[in-house]
């Protein structure tokens, strides 16, 4: 929160393993020209082992009808550059330019630790993917694309200091042919707990998160959770993908604790067939200032 003005600069760095990592940078400008319009711009890059580098630049404008409802417009350019060698044998070099709109409704009583209300957001984007160079023949030079995302969070107070949190999420990408770099990742601390970060890939994802929280402070609580996920893998023999779908479930316990370092989140998740020796421990640190 830059100089307390509501302007925000956020960064994120995530290293999945020795050769895969993500970098994000976002800037948010509220009340442009003293009008109920927000603007933000973002940069995202993922280096996927020895396969490809995916880089996205996006800009958004958002009009606020009131404190709860807003609608926006967006533009995004995404470039995929395959790595020399193996990458060029499975991923085409592409450039995707897309435009879209979004709707958001937020009636939560407290964005940090809600005890009531809902948060709903949906984004719809259409665009064109240009094939710059391909590892196989038969691909059209330009393909139409469509990307949809939906997020719904609902919070209900069950008893004093006890809150039921329910979430539903959807991601869907369509094109003449879906490549590895187009797909979404499922699994980990923010989606399907009890599984490794980004363990599953799919062109269509859906997952739910249900938590029963026991509040211990303004931003602290412990909870039990159940997660369920569904993903669809598209048919792409050239990249070694065969059409399939699967459902996964995870469950466990966790806590979120406010500290001098920031908000620390820890959860122990069990996937299908897991025991205590194979359960996944997810640790997160979020720092706001």
Buried (B, 14 or more C-beta within 10 A) or exposed (E): EEEEEEBBEEEEEEEBEEEBBBBBBBBBBBBEEEEEBBBBEBBBBBBBBEBBBBBBBBEBBBEBEEEBBBBBEBBBBBBBBBBEEEBBBBBBBBBBBBEBBBBBBBBBEEEEBBBEBBBBBBBBBBBBBBBEEBBEEEBEEEBEBBBBBBBBBBBBBEEEEBBBBBBBBBBBBBBEBBBBBBBBBBBBBEBBBBBBBBBBBBBBBBBBBBBBBBBBEEBBBBBBBBBBBBBBBBEBEBBEBEEEEEEBBBBBBBBBBBEEEBBBBBBBBBBEEBEEEEBBEBEBEEEEE
